[in-house]
Amino acid sequence: MQEPKQIAVDAMSKRTVRGRWTVQQRQQIVRASLVAGASINEVAERFGVRANLLSSWRRRHAEALAASKRKVTPARFAAVRVKAVSVDGTIEIDLASRLVRVRGIVDAGMLREVLAATR
């Protein structure tokens, strides 16, 4: 069985002719392409990568950044203290950062909407 050809890429370790870039190599190439004034074509040529592959890596990099920024922490509710039922039809929910007060006749559907709005 024949060994795959090796190509030396400046400032990079050797890689096989087709694919198999390490994560560190991809990150280095993407960082080089994100420098102000850098051309995707020039960076791709310098590192021996096709421009469309570099664009794909950049897209994945941007998606990963966006995903890490939008990680939502689950809603945490403080312990609810139930006071005596008021006669006038008022419901008060004391949350850690705010107080929710609903006045009038409240059915289960309306209460569900009010609680959903506090998230």
Sequence and secondary structure as in RCSB ss.txt:
>XXXX:A:sequence
MQEPKQIAVDAMSKRTVRGRWTVQQRQQIVRASLVAGASINEVAERFGVRANLLSSWRRRHAEALAASKRKVTPA
RFAAVRVKAVSVDGTIEIDLASRLVRVRGIVDAGMLREVLAATR
>XXXX:A:secstr
     EE  TTS  EESS    HHHHHHHHHHHTSTT  HHHHHHHHT  HHHHHHHHHHHHHHHHHHHS     
           TT  EEEE SS EEEE S   HHHHHHHHHHT 
